[in-house]
Amino acid sequence: MREELQIAKALLAEFPDEADPWVISGNVLSSHGDLPQAETYWQEALKRNPRRDDVYSSLGWAAMQQERHEQAVAYWRRTLEIRHDCPGVHKNIARAWIVLGRSADAIEELQQELRLFPQDSLSHFFLGELYQQQKDYEQAKIQFQAAVRCDPAFTNGYYGLATVCTRLGQMEQAAGHWQTFRTLKAEERKNLKARKTANPNDLADIPLRVARTCGHIGLFYQNQGHPAQAERFYLRALELDPRHAESLKGLAQIYQAAGRFSEALARYTAASRLEPDDAVCHLNAGLIYIQLQRGPDAEAALRRAIEADPAGSAGYRELARMFLRQGTRLDEARQLAQQAVAAEPLAVNYYVLGWACDKNGDLANALSAMRRALELEPANEQYQKLYLHLQQRP
């Protein structure tokens, strides 16, 4: 705790007018159980930036833990005013209403959470519990079934199913759910015992907490335009927790911006092993491989970016751009550019599409794409230049 407090205090002394140092200090105090003082720091953060939905969310949890349930709801309502689709907030409000005995209000909040996040197993479970309390066992069963469908290892979901099936007289189904519950519960106890044996005093959590704090401070310095200080804190975070993915990605971005491509690639590769679905890591690795003229590696990384985020446009666009620069696979480049535009109708995507159409001998569609790019970004000189060049074609 001492190291965490010292570095948070030093950051606050250096940037007292910024919100982030107050947030970080509050988070440190909260993680060590000093909720009243943490709330004081978070309130100071809100004076500097009243649009911090994460701070209102933290204040809500602090109020909830201190049994100020209605105040917790008020904080979470403010969170939703700033970010209406913030994950888990409607569910948190429902928890407060459950404690206060307001079941109807809790059901309404859980339904709103599930409209936003239909795969949230815990919201389905809470809703099932509430329906079960109302003796609406059929609806309870539907929600418990949804919970275990979203998370097949959700132990308490099977307990709920076993209970309501028993109430409904569906004894064969109940027996199967009881068996699954007992199997999963035994596995949970085994894992918990192993963790306690390996770490009886939970001391291993301390370096991880300090690593998270160092990572947050590194990100703050990076956003402030101080890469050397950011690097120092990211490296300290990784000394404490080599699996801290956010610090790996932060370092990679710093090294990439500085042209230290080999070091950046090593960090992106390590982060991708921890978070294989992070499309940005794959995308940035692909861009570095392009810089290093390692075409096959670049293509592989960009295709992984597309696989990780098929609804995004960057992977399609950058792969198309690479083929166009190489002057190879021009028809595929056009298809990729069309996919980029379909995913996100951005000016840069229309520009790459115009370029691809031109390279494929389709002047009419090249002009059409470039007109759209200029409608979106009329002051872009690069787009103007290509459009003029296309217009002068015989």
Beta strands, then each sheet from edge to edge (+ up, - down):
end
